[in-house]
Amino acid sequence: MITEIAVVDIVPGQEQEFEVALHKAVSTVLSTADGYISFTLQKGIENPSTYAFLIEWETLEDHTVGFRESELFTQWRGLIGKHFSSPPRVEHWQGISL
Amino acid sequence: MITEIAVVDIVPGQEQEFEVALHKAVSTVLSTADGYISFTLQKGIENPSTYAFLIEWETLEDHTVGFRESELFTQWRGLIGKHFSSPPRVEHWQGISL
């Protein structure tokens, strides 16, 4: 399992509309992707128009190839992308037990 | 509850030594702080010398005032700070249910 952390800046004032669109995008698009495990949403305290998506995938390629190169990605961005004020900053992480 | 996400760049080659020091720092220092709930460690896939700490706190002030202004913070940084190659990038987040 790997974790995608995507930090997304939303056009100020569109936060509520974005959250409604995101709910639909997660439940009808993202959650149907192969290798998708879970989605957690965090809203910035210092920057309330910034959100962090924490998305767990079975493998890195389930996100970078399977999802991003599929029609689902077009649908996902079609639902939420109009609210972005800048391109998302995306990195992938591997959980480590200390 | 709020989540602190801290992204930390480690001097390349010191990753294993850092993880050992971090284990001690979490178990003997961070976990004794008032308002501390949990710590999760993620290691970068694109940048393997970069780590993300996901730390849950009862309140924002438990981190920004209670911990950062205490002697515990000096001990915490004393154990792990020598491995940092740049200042950590820290933001605070509020979980949102869609």
N, CA and C atoms of all chains as a GROMACS GRO file, in nm:
protein
  588
    1MET      N    1   0.083  -0.120   0.000
    1MET     CA    2   0.000   0.000   0.000
    1MET      C    3   0.087   0.125   0.000
    2ILE      N    4   0.046   0.227  -0.077
    2ILE     CA    5   0.115   0.356  -0.076
    2ILE      C    6   0.011   0.466  -0.054
    3THR      N    7   0.060   0.583  -0.014
    3THR     CA    8  -0.029   0.697   0.010
    3THR      C    9   0.006   0.810  -0.085
    4GLU      N   10  -0.093   0.857  -0.156
    4GLU     CA   11  -0.080   0.979  -0.237
    4GLU      C   12  -0.123   1.096  -0.149
    5ILE      N   13  -0.038   1.198  -0.139
    5ILE     CA   14  -0.082   1.323  -0.074
    5ILE      C   15  -0.084   1.430  -0.182
    6ALA      N   16  -0.202   1.485  -0.206
    6ALA     CA   17  -0.218   1.590  -0.306
    6ALA      C   18  -0.265   1.716  -0.234
    7VAL      N   19  -0.195   1.826  -0.255
    7VAL     CA   20  -0.232   1.954  -0.194
    7VAL      C   21  -0.291   2.041  -0.305
    8VAL      N   22  -0.412   2.090  -0.280
    8VAL     CA   23  -0.492   2.153  -0.384
    8VAL      C   24  -0.540   2.290  -0.336
    9ASP      N   25  -0.508   2.395  -0.410
    9ASP     CA   26  -0.558   2.530  -0.379
    9ASP      C   27  -0.686   2.554  -0.457
   10ILE      N   28  -0.789   2.598  -0.384
   10ILE     CA   29  -0.921   2.622  -0.444
   10ILE      C   30  -0.943   2.772  -0.457
   11VAL      N   31  -1.016   2.810  -0.560
   11VAL     CA   32  -1.050   2.951  -0.578
   11VAL      C   33  -1.125   2.999  -0.452
   12PRO      N   34  -1.074   3.101  -0.384
   12PRO     CA   35  -1.140   3.148  -0.261
   12PRO      C   36  -1.287   3.180  -0.285
   13GLY      N   37  -1.372   3.134  -0.194
   13GLY     CA   38  -1.516   3.154  -0.208
   13GLY      C   39  -1.587   3.034  -0.267
   14GLN      N   40  -1.510   2.942  -0.330
   14GLN     CA   41  -1.572   2.824  -0.393
   14GLN      C   42  -1.557   2.697  -0.307
   15GLU      N   43  -1.518   2.714  -0.179
   15GLU     CA   44  -1.488   2.597  -0.096
   15GLU      C   45  -1.609   2.504  -0.080
   16GLN      N   46  -1.727   2.562  -0.054
   16GLN     CA   47  -1.844   2.476  -0.030
   16GLN      C   48  -1.885   2.402  -0.156
   17GLU      N   49  -1.887   2.476  -0.267
   17GLU     CA   50  -1.920   2.416  -0.397
   17GLU      C   51  -1.819   2.305  -0.431
   18PHE      N   52  -1.692   2.332  -0.403
   18PHE     CA   53  -1.588   2.232  -0.427
   18PHE      C   54  -1.612   2.106  -0.343
   19GLU      N   55  -1.647   2.123  -0.216
   19GLU     CA   56  -1.667   2.006  -0.129
   19GLU      C   57  -1.784   1.920  -0.179
   20VAL      N   58  -1.888   1.984  -0.229
   20VAL     CA   59  -2.002   1.909  -0.283
   20VAL      C   60  -1.959   1.831  -0.408
   21ALA      N   61  -1.884   1.899  -0.497
   21ALA     CA   62  -1.837   1.833  -0.619
   21ALA      C   63  -1.740   1.719  -0.585
   22LEU      N   64  -1.658   1.741  -0.484
   22LEU     CA   65  -1.560   1.640  -0.444
   22LEU      C   66  -1.630   1.515  -0.389
   23HIS      N   67  -1.734   1.538  -0.310
   23HIS     CA   68  -1.811   1.425  -0.257
   23HIS      C   69  -1.859   1.336  -0.372
   24LYS      N   70  -1.914   1.400  -0.475
   24LYS     CA   71  -1.963   1.324  -0.591
   24LYS      C   72  -1.847   1.257  -0.663
   25ALA      N   73  -1.736   1.328  -0.680
   25ALA     CA   74  -1.622   1.275  -0.754
   25ALA      C   75  -1.560   1.154  -0.683
   26VAL      N   76  -1.555   1.159  -0.549
   26VAL     CA   77  -1.499   1.045  -0.476
   26VAL      C   78  -1.595   0.927  -0.483
   27SER      N   79  -1.723   0.953  -0.458
   27SER     CA   80  -1.816   0.840  -0.446
   27SER      C   81  -1.849   0.776  -0.580
   28THR      N   82  -1.848   0.854  -0.689
   28THR     CA   83  -1.889   0.797  -0.818
   28THR      C   84  -1.771   0.766  -0.911
   29VAL      N   85  -1.654   0.825  -0.887
   29VAL     CA   86  -1.542   0.806  -0.981
   29VAL      C   87  -1.422   0.743  -0.910
   30LEU      N   88  -1.362   0.818  -0.818
   30LEU     CA   89  -1.237   0.771  -0.757
   30LEU      C   90  -1.252   0.633  -0.692
   31SER      N   91  -1.361   0.616  -0.619
   31SER     CA   92  -1.377   0.492  -0.542
   31SER      C   93  -1.401   0.370  -0.631
   32THR      N   94  -1.423   0.392  -0.761
   32THR     CA   95  -1.442   0.278  -0.852
   32THR      C   96  -1.310   0.237  -0.920
   33ALA      N   97  -1.202   0.312  -0.894
   33ALA     CA   98  -1.074   0.283  -0.962
   33ALA      C   99  -1.010   0.156  -0.906
   34ASP      N  100  -0.946   0.080  -0.993
   34ASP     CA  101  -0.873  -0.039  -0.949
   34ASP      C  102  -0.761   0.003  -0.853
   35GLY      N  103  -0.751  -0.068  -0.741
   35GLY     CA  104  -0.642  -0.042  -0.647
   35GLY      C  105  -0.670   0.069  -0.549
   36TYR      N  106  -0.784   0.136  -0.564
   36TYR     CA  107  -0.822   0.242  -0.468
   36TYR      C  108  -0.855   0.179  -0.334
   37ILE      N  109  -0.803   0.237  -0.226
   37ILE     CA  110  -0.834   0.184  -0.091
   37ILE      C  111  -0.917   0.284  -0.010
   38SER      N  112  -0.870   0.409   0.001
   38SER     CA  113  -0.942   0.503   0.087
   38SER      C  114  -0.905   0.646   0.053
   39PHE      N  115  -0.992   0.737   0.094
   39PHE     CA  116  -0.974   0.881   0.071
   39PHE      C  117  -1.002   0.955   0.201
   40THR      N  118  -0.911   1.044   0.238
   40THR     CA  119  -0.932   1.130   0.355
   40THR      C  120  -0.909   1.274   0.313
   41LEU      N  121  -0.998   1.363   0.358
   41LEU     CA  122  -0.988   1.504   0.321
   41LEU      C  123  -0.947   1.587   0.442
   42GLN      N  124  -0.851   1.676   0.420
   42GLN     CA  125  -0.808   1.770   0.524
   42GLN      C  126  -0.815   1.911   0.466
   43LYS      N  127  -0.861   2.004   0.549
   43LYS     CA  128  -0.872   2.146   0.508
   43LYS      C  129  -0.768   2.227   0.584
   44GLY      N  130  -0.699   2.316   0.515
   44GLY     CA  131  -0.591   2.390   0.578
   44GLY      C  132  -0.639   2.482   0.689
   45ILE      N  133  -0.565   2.486   0.798
   45ILE     CA  134  -0.596   2.580   0.906
   45ILE      C  135  -0.530   2.714   0.874
   46GLU      N  136  -0.402   2.713   0.836
   46GLU     CA  137  -0.334   2.839   0.797
   46GLU      C  138  -0.391   2.892   0.665
   47ASN      N  139  -0.430   2.802   0.575
   47ASN     CA  140  -0.478   2.840   0.441
   47ASN      C  141  -0.611   2.769   0.415
   48PRO      N  142  -0.722   2.831   0.454
   48PRO     CA  143  -0.852   2.762   0.447
   48PRO      C  144  -0.903   2.735   0.305
   49SER      N  145  -0.837   2.791   0.203
   49SER     CA  146  -0.875   2.756   0.066
   49SER      C  147  -0.787   2.643   0.011
   50THR      N  148  -0.702   2.587   0.096
   50THR     CA  149  -0.615   2.477   0.055
   50THR      C  150  -0.663   2.347   0.121
   51TYR      N  151  -0.667   2.242   0.042
   51TYR     CA  152  -0.709   2.111   0.091
   51TYR      C  153  -0.597   2.011   0.066
   52ALA      N  154  -0.589   1.910   0.153
   52ALA     CA  155  -0.499   1.797   0.129
   52ALA      C  156  -0.585   1.672   0.112
   53PHE      N  157  -0.558   1.600   0.003
   53PHE     CA  158  -0.621   1.468  -0.017
   53PHE      C  159  -0.518   1.364   0.026
   54LEU      N  160  -0.558   1.272   0.112
   54LEU     CA  161  -0.473   1.158   0.145
   54LEU      C  162  -0.543   1.035   0.085
   55ILE      N  163  -0.481   0.979  -0.016
   55ILE     CA  164  -0.546   0.870  -0.089
   55ILE      C  165  -0.458   0.747  -0.083
   56GLU      N  166  -0.514   0.637  -0.032
   56GLU     CA  167  -0.438   0.512  -0.025
   56GLU      C  168  -0.468   0.427  -0.149
   57TRP      N  169  -0.360   0.376  -0.207
   57TRP     CA  170  -0.368   0.289  -0.324
   57TRP      C  171  -0.292   0.160  -0.296
   58GLU      N  172  -0.335   0.052  -0.361
   58GLU     CA  173  -0.263  -0.075  -0.341
   58GLU      C  174  -0.120  -0.064  -0.392
   59THR      N  175  -0.100  -0.003  -0.510
   59THR     CA  176   0.036   0.016  -0.564
   59THR      C  177   0.048   0.156  -0.622
   60LEU      N  178   0.171   0.202  -0.640
   60LEU     CA  179   0.197   0.332  -0.703
   60LEU      C  180   0.134   0.338  -0.843
   61GLU      N  181   0.150   0.229  -0.917
   61GLU     CA  182   0.102   0.226  -1.056
   61GLU      C  183  -0.051   0.229  -1.064
   62ASP      N  184  -0.119   0.181  -0.959
   62ASP     CA  185  -0.265   0.192  -0.961
   62ASP      C  186  -0.307   0.338  -0.974
   63HIS      N  187  -0.227   0.428  -0.914
   63HIS     CA  188  -0.257   0.571  -0.929
   63HIS      C  189  -0.199   0.628  -1.057
   64THR      N  190  -0.066   0.611  -1.074
   64THR     CA  191   0.005   0.686  -1.179
   64THR      C  192  -0.027   0.636  -1.319
   65VAL      N  193  -0.059   0.509  -1.331
   65VAL     CA  194  -0.090   0.452  -1.463
   65VAL      C  195  -0.240   0.419  -1.471
   66GLY      N  196  -0.283   0.328  -1.382
   66GLY     CA  197  -0.420   0.277  -1.392
   66GLY      C  198  -0.526   0.387  -1.384
   67PHE      N  199  -0.509   0.477  -1.289
   67PHE     CA  200  -0.609   0.583  -1.273
   67PHE      C  201  -0.582   0.701  -1.366
   68ARG      N  202  -0.459   0.751  -1.363
   68ARG     CA  203  -0.430   0.875  -1.437
   68ARG      C  204  -0.446   0.859  -1.588
   69GLU      N  205  -0.422   0.739  -1.637
   69GLU     CA  206  -0.432   0.720  -1.782
   69GLU      C  207  -0.568   0.664  -1.825
   70SER      N  208  -0.664   0.666  -1.734
   70SER     CA  209  -0.797   0.612  -1.766
   70SER      C  210  -0.896   0.726  -1.788
   71GLU      N  211  -1.009   0.688  -1.839
   71GLU     CA  212  -1.121   0.781  -1.859
   71GLU      C  213  -1.171   0.834  -1.724
   72LEU      N  214  -1.151   0.754  -1.617
   72LEU     CA  215  -1.194   0.798  -1.484
   72LEU      C  216  -1.126   0.929  -1.445
   73PHE      N  217  -0.998   0.943  -1.483
   73PHE     CA  218  -0.924   1.065  -1.446
   73PHE      C  219  -0.986   1.188  -1.513
   74THR      N  220  -1.028   1.171  -1.636
   74THR     CA  221  -1.095   1.281  -1.707
   74THR      C  222  -1.225   1.319  -1.636
   75GLN      N  223  -1.299   1.217  -1.592
   75GLN     CA  224  -1.425   1.244  -1.520
   75GLN      C  225  -1.398   1.313  -1.386
   76TRP      N  226  -1.295   1.264  -1.316
   76TRP     CA  227  -1.255   1.318  -1.184
   76TRP      C  228  -1.221   1.466  -1.196
   77ARG      N  229  -1.133   1.499  -1.290
   77ARG     CA  230  -1.092   1.637  -1.308
   77ARG      C  231  -1.209   1.722  -1.363
   78GLY      N  232  -1.295   1.658  -1.441
   78GLY     CA  233  -1.410   1.731  -1.494
   78GLY      C  234  -1.504   1.777  -1.383
   79LEU      N  235  -1.514   1.698  -1.277
   79LEU     CA  236  -1.603   1.734  -1.166
   79LEU      C  237  -1.542   1.838  -1.073
   80ILE      N  238  -1.412   1.830  -1.048
   80ILE     CA  239  -1.352   1.916  -0.944
   80ILE      C  240  -1.252   2.018  -0.996
   81GLY      N  241  -1.196   1.994  -1.116
   81GLY     CA  242  -1.083   2.076  -1.163
   81GLY      C  243  -1.114   2.223  -1.181
   82LYS      N  244  -1.240   2.256  -1.210
   82LYS     CA  245  -1.274   2.397  -1.235
   82LYS      C  246  -1.259   2.483  -1.110
   83HIS      N  247  -1.253   2.418  -0.992
   83HIS     CA  248  -1.238   2.494  -0.868
   83HIS      C  249  -1.092   2.515  -0.829
   84PHE      N  250  -0.999   2.448  -0.898
   84PHE     CA  251  -0.856   2.461  -0.862
   84PHE      C  252  -0.806   2.600  -0.903
   85SER      N  253  -0.729   2.664  -0.816
   85SER     CA  254  -0.668   2.793  -0.855
   85SER      C  255  -0.524   2.776  -0.902
   86SER      N  256  -0.467   2.656  -0.885
   86SER     CA  257  -0.332   2.627  -0.934
   86SER      C  258  -0.321   2.476  -0.947
   87PRO      N  259  -0.221   2.425  -1.020
   87PRO     CA  260  -0.210   2.280  -1.035
   87PRO      C  261  -0.184   2.212  -0.900
   88PRO      N  262  -0.249   2.098  -0.874
   88PRO     CA  263  -0.225   2.024  -0.749
   88PRO      C  264  -0.077   1.984  -0.736
   89ARG      N  265  -0.031   1.980  -0.612
   89ARG     CA  266   0.105   1.934  -0.582
   89ARG      C  267   0.092   1.792  -0.526
   90VAL      N  268   0.142   1.695  -0.603
   90VAL     CA  269   0.118   1.554  -0.571
   90VAL      C  270   0.249   1.483  -0.542
   91GLU      N  271   0.254   1.412  -0.430
   91GLU     CA  272   0.369   1.325  -0.401
   91GLU      C  273   0.316   1.192  -0.348
   92HIS      N  274   0.398   1.089  -0.360
   92HIS     CA  275   0.362   0.954  -0.315
   92HIS      C  276   0.455   0.912  -0.200
   93TRP      N  277   0.396   0.839  -0.106
   93TRP     CA  278   0.465   0.808   0.018
   93TRP      C  279   0.444   0.661   0.055
   94GLN      N  280   0.546   0.608   0.119
   94GLN     CA  281   0.542   0.469   0.168
   94GLN      C  282   0.541   0.475   0.320
   95GLY      N  283   0.441   0.411   0.382
   95GLY     CA  284   0.436   0.408   0.529
   95GLY      C  285   0.553   0.330   0.588
   96ILE      N  286   0.608   0.384   0.698
   96ILE     CA  287   0.724   0.322   0.764
   96ILE      C  288   0.685   0.297   0.910
   97SER      N  289   0.710   0.175   0.958
   97SER     CA  290   0.691   0.148   1.100
   97SER      C  291   0.822   0.175   1.172
   98LEU      N  292   0.815   0.251   1.279
   98LEU     CA  293   0.939   0.280   1.353
   98LEU      C  294   0.971   0.166   1.447
   99MET      N  295  -0.994   1.752   1.711
   99MET     CA  296  -0.863   1.698   1.670
   99MET      C  297  -0.814   1.766   1.543
  100ILE      N  298  -0.684   1.795   1.536
  100ILE     CA  299  -0.624   1.851   1.414
  100ILE      C  300  -0.504   1.763   1.378
  101THR      N  301  -0.463   1.775   1.252
  101THR     CA  302  -0.347   1.700   1.204
  101THR      C  303  -0.237   1.795   1.164
  102GLU      N  304  -0.120   1.774   1.217
  102GLU     CA  305   0.002   1.844   1.171
  102GLU      C  306   0.066   1.757   1.063
  103ILE      N  307   0.095   1.816   0.948
  103ILE     CA  308   0.176   1.746   0.848
  103ILE      C  309   0.307   1.822   0.835
  104ALA      N  310   0.417   1.756   0.868
  104ALA     CA  311   0.550   1.816   0.858
  104ALA      C  312   0.629   1.737   0.754
  105VAL      N  313   0.685   1.808   0.658
  105VAL     CA  314   0.768   1.745   0.555
  105VAL      C  315   0.913   1.782   0.584
  106VAL      N  316   0.996   1.679   0.596
  106VAL     CA  317   1.131   1.695   0.648
  106VAL      C  318   1.231   1.632   0.550
  107ASP      N  319   1.328   1.712   0.504
  107ASP     CA  320   1.436   1.660   0.419
  107ASP      C  321   1.553   1.619   0.507
  108ILE      N  322   1.600   1.496   0.486
  108ILE     CA  323   1.710   1.441   0.566
  108ILE      C  324   1.838   1.441   0.481
  109VAL      N  325   1.950   1.459   0.547
  109VAL     CA  326   2.079   1.453   0.476
  109VAL      C  327   2.090   1.315   0.410
  110PRO      N  328   2.107   1.310   0.278
  110PRO     CA  329   2.115   1.181   0.210
  110PRO      C  330   2.222   1.091   0.271
  111GLY      N  331   2.187   0.965   0.292
  111GLY     CA  332   2.279   0.870   0.355
  111GLY      C  333   2.254   0.854   0.504
  112GLN      N  334   2.180   0.949   0.565
  112GLN     CA  335   2.155   0.941   0.710
  112GLN      C  336   2.015   0.888   0.741
  113GLU      N  337   1.945   0.831   0.641
  113GLU     CA  338   1.806   0.790   0.660
  113GLU      C  339   1.790   0.687   0.773
  114GLN      N  340   1.877   0.586   0.775
  114GLN     CA  341   1.859   0.480   0.876
  114GLN      C  342   1.886   0.533   1.016
  115GLU      N  343   1.994   0.611   1.028
  115GLU     CA  344   2.029   0.672   1.157
  115GLU      C  345   1.915   0.764   1.204
  116PHE      N  346   1.858   0.838   1.110
  116PHE     CA  347   1.746   0.928   1.141
  116PHE      C  348   1.626   0.847   1.192
  117GLU      N  349   1.594   0.736   1.126
  117GLU     CA  350   1.477   0.657   1.168
  117GLU      C  351   1.495   0.602   1.309
  118VAL      N  352   1.618   0.562   1.343
  118VAL     CA  353   1.645   0.513   1.479
  118VAL      C  354   1.626   0.626   1.580
  119ALA      N  355   1.682   0.744   1.547
  119ALA     CA  356   1.669   0.860   1.637
  119ALA      C  357   1.523   0.902   1.651
  120LEU      N  358   1.450   0.894   1.540
  120LEU     CA  359   1.309   0.934   1.541
  120LEU      C  360   1.226   0.839   1.628
  121HIS      N  361   1.255   0.710   1.620
  121HIS     CA  362   1.185   0.613   1.705
  121HIS      C  363   1.200   0.653   1.852
  122LYS      N  364   1.323   0.686   1.892
  122LYS     CA  365   1.347   0.726   2.031
  122LYS      C  366   1.276   0.858   2.061
  123ALA      N  367   1.280   0.952   1.968
  123ALA     CA  368   1.220   1.084   1.991
  123ALA      C  369   1.068   1.076   2.005
  124VAL      N  370   1.006   0.990   1.926
  124VAL     CA  371   0.860   0.975   1.936
  124VAL      C  372   0.824   0.905   2.067
  125SER      N  373   0.894   0.796   2.097
  125SER     CA  374   0.853   0.714   2.211
  125SER      C  375   0.887   0.779   2.345
  126THR      N  376   0.995   0.858   2.350
  126THR     CA  377   1.034   0.914   2.481
  126THR      C  378   0.998   1.061   2.497
  127VAL      N  379   0.972   1.133   2.388
  127VAL     CA  380   0.947   1.277   2.399
  127VAL      C  381   0.808   1.313   2.346
  128LEU      N  382   0.790   1.298   2.215
  128LEU     CA  383   0.665   1.346   2.154
  128LEU      C  384   0.542   1.284   2.219
  129SER      N  385   0.548   1.154   2.243
  129SER     CA  386   0.428   1.084   2.293
  129SER      C  387   0.394   1.122   2.436
  130THR      N  388   0.482   1.195   2.504
  130THR     CA  389   0.451   1.240   2.641
  130THR      C  390   0.389   1.379   2.644
  131ALA      N  391   0.380   1.445   2.526
  131ALA     CA  392   0.328   1.583   2.522
  131ALA      C  393   0.178   1.585   2.548
  132ASP      N  394   0.133   1.689   2.618
  132ASP     CA  395  -0.011   1.707   2.639
  132ASP      C  396  -0.081   1.725   2.505
  133GLY      N  397  -0.191   1.654   2.486
  133GLY     CA  398  -0.271   1.670   2.365
  133GLY      C  399  -0.223   1.586   2.247
  134TYR      N  400  -0.112   1.516   2.265
  134TYR     CA  401  -0.062   1.428   2.157
  134TYR      C  402  -0.156   1.309   2.142
  135ILE      N  403  -0.191   1.274   2.019
  135ILE     CA  404  -0.278   1.158   1.994
  135ILE      C  405  -0.204   1.048   1.920
  136SER      N  406  -0.141   1.079   1.806
  136SER     CA  407  -0.078   0.972   1.728
  136SER      C  408   0.026   1.028   1.633
  137PHE      N  409   0.115   0.942   1.589
  137PHE     CA  410   0.223   0.977   1.496
  137PHE      C  411   0.228   0.871   1.386
  138THR      N  412   0.230   0.916   1.260
  138THR     CA  413   0.247   0.824   1.148
  138THR      C  414   0.362   0.875   1.062
  139LEU      N  415   0.448   0.784   1.019
  139LEU     CA  416   0.564   0.822   0.938
  139LEU      C  417   0.548   0.773   0.795
  140GLN      N  418   0.576   0.862   0.700
  140GLN     CA  419   0.573   0.828   0.558
  140GLN      C  420   0.706   0.867   0.497
  141LYS      N  421   0.758   0.781   0.409
  141LYS     CA  422   0.886   0.807   0.341
  141LYS      C  423   0.857   0.834   0.194
  142GLY      N  424   0.921   0.936   0.138
  142GLY     CA  425   0.893   0.974   0.001
  142GLY      C  426   0.931   0.867  -0.100
  143ILE      N  427   0.845   0.848  -0.198
  143ILE     CA  428   0.878   0.756  -0.308
  143ILE      C  429   0.957   0.833  -0.413
  144GLU      N  430   0.912   0.952  -0.452
  144GLU     CA  431   0.988   1.034  -0.548
  144GLU      C  432   1.119   1.084  -0.485
  145ASN      N  433   1.114   1.114  -0.355
  145ASN     CA  434   1.230   1.172  -0.285
  145ASN      C  435   1.257   1.089  -0.159
  146PRO      N  436   1.338   0.984  -0.169
  146PRO     CA  437   1.354   0.891  -0.056
  146PRO      C  438   1.427   0.949   0.064
  147SER      N  439   1.484   1.069   0.052
  147SER     CA  440   1.542   1.134   0.171
  147SER      C  441   1.444   1.230   0.236
  148THR      N  442   1.321   1.231   0.186
  148THR     CA  443   1.217   1.318   0.243
  148THR      C  444   1.115   1.233   0.317
  149TYR      N  445   1.078   1.279   0.434
  149TYR     CA  446   0.978   1.210   0.517
  149TYR      C  447   0.862   1.304   0.545
  150ALA      N  448   0.744   1.246   0.564
  150ALA     CA  449   0.630   1.323   0.611
  150ALA      C  450   0.588   1.267   0.747
  151PHE      N  451   0.575   1.357   0.843
  151PHE     CA  452   0.520   1.320   0.975
  151PHE      C  453   0.373   1.360   0.972
  152LEU      N  454   0.284   1.269   1.006
  152LEU     CA  455   0.143   1.303   1.025
  152LEU      C  456   0.116   1.287   1.175
  153ILE      N  457   0.093   1.399   1.241
  153ILE     CA  458   0.080   1.397   1.387
  153ILE      C  459  -0.056   1.452   1.425
  154GLU      N  460  -0.132   1.372   1.497
  154GLU     CA  461  -0.263   1.417   1.544
  154GLU      C  462  -0.251   1.476   1.684
  155TRP      N  463  -0.316   1.591   1.700
  155TRP     CA  464  -0.318   1.663   1.828
  155TRP      C  465  -0.463   1.693   1.864
  156GLU      N  466  -0.489   1.701   1.995
  156GLU     CA  467  -0.627   1.735   2.036
  156GLU      C  468  -0.665   1.875   1.989
  157THR      N  469  -0.574   1.972   2.002
  157THR     CA  470  -0.600   2.109   1.955
  157THR      C  471  -0.476   2.164   1.885
  158LEU      N  472  -0.495   2.269   1.805
  158LEU     CA  473  -0.382   2.336   1.740
  158LEU      C  474  -0.281   2.385   1.843
  159GLU      N  475  -0.332   2.443   1.951
  159GLU     CA  476  -0.244   2.503   2.052
  159GLU      C  477  -0.163   2.397   2.127
  160ASP      N  478  -0.215   2.274   2.135
  160ASP     CA  479  -0.134   2.168   2.198
  160ASP      C  480  -0.001   2.153   2.125
  161HIS      N  481  -0.003   2.175   1.992
  161HIS     CA  482   0.123   2.169   1.917
  161HIS      C  483   0.198   2.302   1.921
  162THR      N  484   0.126   2.410   1.879
  162THR     CA  485   0.197   2.536   1.852
  162THR      C  486   0.243   2.607   1.979
  163VAL      N  487   0.172   2.585   2.089
  163VAL     CA  488   0.210   2.650   2.215
  163VAL      C  489   0.262   2.546   2.314
  164GLY      N  490   0.175   2.449   2.348
  164GLY     CA  491   0.210   2.354   2.453
  164GLY      C  492   0.337   2.277   2.424
  165PHE      N  493   0.350   2.227   2.301
  165PHE     CA  494   0.469   2.147   2.268
  165PHE      C  495   0.586   2.235   2.227
  166ARG      N  496   0.561   2.327   2.131
  166ARG     CA  497   0.673   2.402   2.073
  166ARG      C  498   0.741   2.494   2.174
  167GLU      N  499   0.664   2.540   2.273
  167GLU     CA  500   0.724   2.632   2.371
  167GLU      C  501   0.771   2.559   2.497
  168SER      N  502   0.776   2.426   2.491
  168SER     CA  503   0.816   2.349   2.609
  168SER      C  504   0.958   2.296   2.592
  169GLU      N  505   1.011   2.248   2.700
  169GLU     CA  506   1.143   2.183   2.701
  169GLU      C  507   1.141   2.056   2.614
  170LEU      N  508   1.022   1.994   2.601
  170LEU     CA  509   1.011   1.874   2.517
  170LEU      C  510   1.054   1.902   2.373
  171PHE      N  511   1.021   2.023   2.323
  171PHE     CA  512   1.056   2.055   2.185
  171PHE      C  513   1.208   2.062   2.167
  172THR      N  514   1.275   2.116   2.268
  172THR     CA  515   1.422   2.120   2.263
  172THR      C  516   1.479   1.978   2.259
  173GLN      N  517   1.420   1.890   2.339
  173GLN     CA  518   1.467   1.749   2.342
  173GLN      C  519   1.439   1.681   2.208
  174TRP      N  520   1.320   1.705   2.154
  174TRP     CA  521   1.278   1.646   2.026
  174TRP      C  522   1.375   1.686   1.914
  175ARG      N  523   1.398   1.815   1.901
  175ARG     CA  524   1.489   1.864   1.798
  175ARG      C  525   1.634   1.820   1.825
  176GLY      N  526   1.667   1.808   1.954
  176GLY     CA  527   1.802   1.762   1.989
  176GLY      C  528   1.828   1.621   1.940
  177LEU      N  529   1.725   1.538   1.939
  177LEU     CA  530   1.742   1.399   1.897
  177LEU      C  531   1.743   1.384   1.745
  178ILE      N  532   1.663   1.463   1.674
  178ILE     CA  533   1.647   1.438   1.530
  178ILE      C  534   1.696   1.552   1.440
  179GLY      N  535   1.708   1.674   1.496
  179GLY     CA  536   1.735   1.792   1.413
  179GLY      C  537   1.867   1.787   1.338
  180LYS      N  538   1.965   1.716   1.391
  180LYS     CA  539   2.097   1.714   1.325
  180LYS      C  540   2.093   1.642   1.191
  181HIS      N  541   1.988   1.565   1.167
  181HIS     CA  542   1.976   1.494   1.039
  181HIS      C  543   1.901   1.575   0.933
  182PHE      N  544   1.840   1.688   0.972
  182PHE     CA  545   1.763   1.768   0.876
  182PHE      C  546   1.859   1.839   0.779
  183SER      N  547   1.825   1.840   0.652
  183SER     CA  548   1.908   1.915   0.556
  183SER      C  549   1.847   2.051   0.525
  184SER      N  550   1.724   2.076   0.569
  184SER     CA  551   1.660   2.207   0.553
  184SER      C  552   1.551   2.216   0.660
  185PRO      N  553   1.500   2.337   0.685
  185PRO     CA  554   1.396   2.349   0.787
  185PRO      C  555   1.269   2.273   0.746
  186PRO      N  556   1.204   2.203   0.841
  186PRO     CA  557   1.080   2.132   0.810
  186PRO      C  558   0.972   2.228   0.759
  187ARG      N  559   0.887   2.178   0.671
  187ARG     CA  560   0.772   2.256   0.622
  187ARG      C  561   0.648   2.202   0.694
  188VAL      N  562   0.590   2.285   0.778
  188VAL     CA  563   0.484   2.240   0.870
  188VAL      C  564   0.354   2.313   0.840
  189GLU      N  565   0.246   2.238   0.824
  189GLU     CA  566   0.113   2.297   0.813
  189GLU      C  567   0.015   2.217   0.899
  190HIS      N  568  -0.094   2.282   0.937
  190HIS     CA  569  -0.196   2.219   1.020
  190HIS      C  570  -0.326   2.205   0.942
  191TRP      N  571  -0.396   2.096   0.969
  191TRP     CA  572  -0.512   2.060   0.888
  191TRP      C  573  -0.626   2.012   0.977
  192GLN      N  574  -0.746   2.039   0.929
  192GLN     CA  575  -0.868   1.997   0.998
  192GLN      C  576  -0.937   1.892   0.912
  193GLY      N  577  -0.964   1.775   0.968
  193GLY     CA  578  -1.032   1.671   0.892
  193GLY      C  579  -1.174   1.712   0.856
  194ILE      N  580  -1.215   1.680   0.733
  194ILE     CA  581  -1.348   1.717   0.683
  194ILE      C  582  -1.417   1.588   0.638
  195SER      N  583  -1.541   1.568   0.682
  195SER     CA  584  -1.621   1.457   0.630
  195SER      C  585  -1.699   1.506   0.510
  196LEU      N  586  -1.692   1.431   0.404
  196LEU     CA  587  -1.766   1.472   0.283
  196LEU      C  588  -1.911   1.428   0.294
   0.00000   0.00000   0.00000
